[in-house]
Structures are given as C-alpha cells and as structure tokens.
Amino acid sequence: MKAVTLVNPGGRRAGDDILDRVAAALRAAGIAGDVELVAGDRLAARARAATDAGAELVIAAGGDGTVSAVAGALVGTRAALGILPLGTLNHLARDLGIPFDLGQAAAVIGAGQQRVIDVARLNDRIFVNNSAIGLYPLFVADREGQEQRLGRSKRLSMFVAGLRTLARFHHHRLTLTVDEGRSETIETPLLFVGNNDYRLDLGSAGQRDSISDARLSVIVMRRMGRAGFFIAMLRALAGRSLPGDMIKLDDVQRLTVASRRSCLTVSSDGETERLAPPLDYRIDPAALRVMAPG
C-alpha cells in the first residue's frame, strides 16, 4: 500500500526530532513511504496531491485540526486515513479507540484494519468532530490569537480567553430549519453541531459511542444570563446538565441556520472563520475510510 505521512509542525507535542520518531515508528509497524513536515494551511492541498499521485494511505500526524484537514481531502477518494495523534486535542482518535502512544498508534495503522465512518459538512467544508456558533468560536479565536501574537502558554491563553469571552457574552438570534421541515427562531449564546451523537452523561461528556450512525447531534443552549450560562457550562463539563440548560436534537440529517447578521463567527474542529448565512450543515454517511481498531 503506497503511503504518505504528513506531520503538522504546529500541532506537534513531541519535540524537534518528531520526523525521525514518526519514521521510526512507521518502519517498526511495517509501513513504508514518505514522511513530510507540512504547515497547517498546506495540509489539504498536499493530501489531495498525494491521492492524485496514487497514495492509498495518507497518515495525518498532529491534532484534530490536522486530522480534519487531511480527512476533508480524502473524502470522495479511495485513499484511507491513518491517524498519529500528536496534538493537544485528539478527539477523533479517542473516539475511534486509537492509542495516543506513537508506537501503538503506528501499529494500529500497520495492522491494516479499516473502518468506514461519517463526516459532517458545513457548506462545502468537512469536519470530523464538531462545529459551533456563538461564544465558543470567540473563545477559540481569542486563545489562538494570544498564543500566536503573545507567545502565551495554552493554559494561560485559555484562562484569559475564558474571562474575555464571558465579558462579551451575548445571544444570537438564529432561525433553525431541521431536515427541510419546520423552521423556528431561537435566541442562544451557543449552538453546537456534532458529527454523530455527543454524550452528556457524567464521566463521558464530549465523547461519542459511534461515528457511523448517519446523524448530526444538535445542542442549543437556552437563553440565559451571563451567570446562568457560566453555571450551565460548568454543569455540562461535569456531565450534570439540567433539562433547563439546553435543547438537544437527535437524529438530524440536515440543519440550516439563518440569521439577520451579515456574518457569523463559526468554529469547526477548532478552526475559526466568519461565514455569511444561511449556513448548511449536513451529515455525509460512510464517506471516509480510516485505519482503526474494529
């Protein structure tokens, strides 16, 4: 199987020798092929070029942003995605049961077992985990800006961004249309759209039991004040959300989000951008081959 491995330097956590370590782990797992250092903004193009050149396996080495970029380029091709979870966030690897240890993750790829999973789309952009509108994208943009411009640590950036995001607390007035059916206008500080169902129970909050049920998970935070939102988020993180905190819509295949605003700030798999509404979310069932335990 012709393989190409793309290592994102922005997402690595393993030091300057990461290329050598990745190559050694893949050799030990019996995987041959090029190992390349590729910047985040070039990952999708490089993955497409690899498949055009006949690669049957493209391995993404990095965090969820790296994996999402490469996955988007592989949808619609015959190439499979391999994952080496080297970033700070590795939600897809976790939900697929891929070990975070480099050697063990390489062994999973070398075992040759493939699964077919769903991806979700926001307009034409593919995401593998989740997308959000409201306070969370503001938090992500603020945190990343501090890290890039000021060189702050992720922990300090998260703390400062959290305080500033709460200070800018406001609601979005959005019109939601589910599966091209009835539309409803809501006011919410946060709309969350997940690729398959996200659990909210204690001990498993933010995890998925399946990524192949062909559905979106839609969570709408109810209208509330700043203090109420903060407490509701703490309950959600602890897996103790109350019925009054949010509305959860399951078994959604398509969601249209309209707004009177000219642009909405949206985060998808940790990447933030401003998009003109209406926004079109939909599930793309069985669209991606991935190397993972059965």
N, C-alpha and C positions, 0 to 999 in steps of 0.2 A: 504494500500500500504506500503510494507516494505521499509523504507528509511534509508540511511546513509548520514551523513553530514561530509564533510572533510574541515577543516579550515586550511589554509596555514599560519603559523606564519610569514613567510617572506613577505606576501602580505597584512597583516592587517593594518588598519589605525585607529583602534578603541580602543587600549589600552589592558592592561593585562587581563581585565575581559571579553574578547571577547567570550570565550567559554560559559560563563554564559549568556551573552546577546544574542548570537545566539540561544542557547537552549530556552531561554525565548520567543524570537520572534517566533520560530517554534511552541512552545506549544500554544501560542496565536493564531496561524494560524491553529491549529488543526493537526499538523504534529508530529508524534511520531517517535522515532528512535535514534540511537547512534549519538553523536556529538564528533568528534575526531580532535585533533590537529596533523597535518601530514606535515612533511617537503616537500618542493617542489620536491625534487628528488625521493620521495616515493609516490607521489600522484597517478601516473598512475597505479603502482602495487597495491596500496590499493584499487583503484576504481575497478580494474579487480577482485580482491579478493572479493569485496562486491557483484559484479554481479554474480560471481561464487557461492556465498552463498545465492543467491536468491533475492538480493535487486532489487526492481523495480524502485527505485528513488535514484539517487546519487546527492547530493547537493554540489556544489563547492562554498566555501566561500573564496573569495580573488579577485585578479585582473585577467586580461586577461591571464596571464601565467598559473595561477591556473585553470581557466576555460578550457583553451586549453588542458592541461594535462589530466584532467578528461574526457573531451569530447572525446579525442582520444581513451581512454579506453572503452568508451560506444558504439562507432560505431561498428555495427555488432551484438549488443546485443538488448534485448527488454527493457532494462532499459532507463528511461528518465533522462535528466539532469535538475537539478534545479540550479539557479544562485542567490547567495547573493553577490552583487558587493561591496566588501570591500577593493579593491585595489586602486592604484593610477590611473590605466588605466582600464576602464570598457567599451571598445568599443562595444563588443558583446551585453552586457546588454543594452546599449544605443540604439543600432540599433534594438533591439527586443522590446523596449518600457518598459523595466523593471526598476522600480524606484530605485534610489540609496539609499533611506532610508531603513534601515534594516527591520523595521516592515512592511513596504509596500511591499518590495521585498518578504518577507516571505508570505505575504498574497496572492501574485500572485501565488506562489507555492501551497499554500493551496487551491486556487480556483480550481485546478485540470485541467486547460485547457492546452492542449499540442499543439505544432506546430512541424512540420517536416521541417528541414532546411538542406541546403547543407553544406558540409565541403570540404576543398581542401586538396590535398596531395602533399608533396614534397618527392619524392621517397616513402618510407613507413611511413613517419611522417605526421600526420594530423595537420592542422592548421585551425582555425576558422575565423581569420581576414586577415592577410596578411603576405607576405614574401618578402624579399628584398636582392639584391646583390649589392655591391658597397659601397658607403660612409656611408649609414645608419647603416649597421651592425658594421662598425668600431666605429661609434658614440656610439652605444648601448654597445659594449664591453668595451669601454673606460669609459663611465659613470658608468656602473656597477662595474668595477674594482676600481674606486675611492670610491664608496660608501662602498664596502666591505673591501678594504685594508686600506683606509684612514679615513673612517667614515664620509665622507663629506655629506652634505645635497644634496638632489636630484637636487635642483635648481643650486647650485654651481657646482655640477658634470656635469650637462647639459651644463653650460656655458663653463667650461674648455674643456669638450669633444668636443663641437662645434668648438672651436678655433683650437684644435689639429687636428680634422678631416679635417678642411679646409686646414691646413698646409700640410697634407698628400694627398691632392687632386690628383687624377689620374683617368684615364679611364680604363675600362675593355673592352677587345676585346672578344665579345661573338658571337656565332653563334646560332640564334634562329630558331626553326622549330615549326610552328604553325599547330596543328591538323594533324600532319604527312604529311604536304604538302611541299611547297617550303621553303627552308632554306635561311636565309640572315644573313650576318655577319655585326655587328654594333660595334661602339665604344661608350661607355656610362659611365658616372660616377655613374649611378643609374638605376637599373632595379627593378620595383615594380610589384608584382603579388598579386592580391586581390581575396578573396573568394566572388564572385559576384561584381557587378559594384560599384566602389567608385566615389562619386560625387566630382567635382572640382569647382562647382559654388560658388559664394560669399555667405557666411552665412552657407553653408552646406558642406564645403570642408572636405573630410575624412569620410563622412557618407555614409551609404547605404540605399536605399529605399527598397531593398529586399535582402533576403539571401536564396532565393529558386528559382532563375531563371536559375540554372544549367549552370553557365558560370564563367569563370575567367575574371578578368579585368587586363590587362597588360599595364603598363606605362613605357616607355623608355625615359629617359632624353636624349636630343640630345647632341652631342659632343660640348663642350664649355669650356672656360677658367674658372679659379677659381672665378673671379669676376662675370662673367656671370652666373655661377652656383649659387652663393650666392644670386644674384638678382632674379634668376628664382625661387629659393626655397622660397624667401620672397613673390613673387607673388603667388606661389602655396598655401602658408599658408593663404594668404589673399583672395584666391579664384579668382585671376585675372591672371591666366596663359595665356600665348600667344601661338598661334599655333607653333611658332618657338622654344618654350621651350621644348616640349615633343611630343612624338608619343603615342597615346592611342589606344590600340587594344581591341575591344569589342567582345563578343560572342565567346570567345576562350574556348574550352573544354580541350585542352592539349597543353602544351608548353614544348619543350625540349631545354635545354640550354647547349651548348658545349663550351669548352674553351681549349686553349693550356696549361693553368696553371694546375698544378697537383692538386691544391685545391682551392676552392673558399670560402670566408667567407660569410655566409648566416645567415640572421636573420628571424625567423618565430615566429610570435606572441611574439616578444620581446626576444626570446631565441636565442643566437648566437652559431653557430658551424661552423667547417670547413669540407667541403664535397668535394669529388672527382667528377669532371664532367665526363660524362654528367649528368645533373640534370633533373628529370622528374616531371613536375608539371601537375596535372590533377584535374578536379572537380569530386566530388563524390556526385551526386544528392540525395536529400531526405534521407540522411544517418544518421541523428541524430534527436532524439526526445528531445524536450526541453519544459520546463514549461514556458509559456509566454503568454501575452495577445494576443488575436486574431487580 
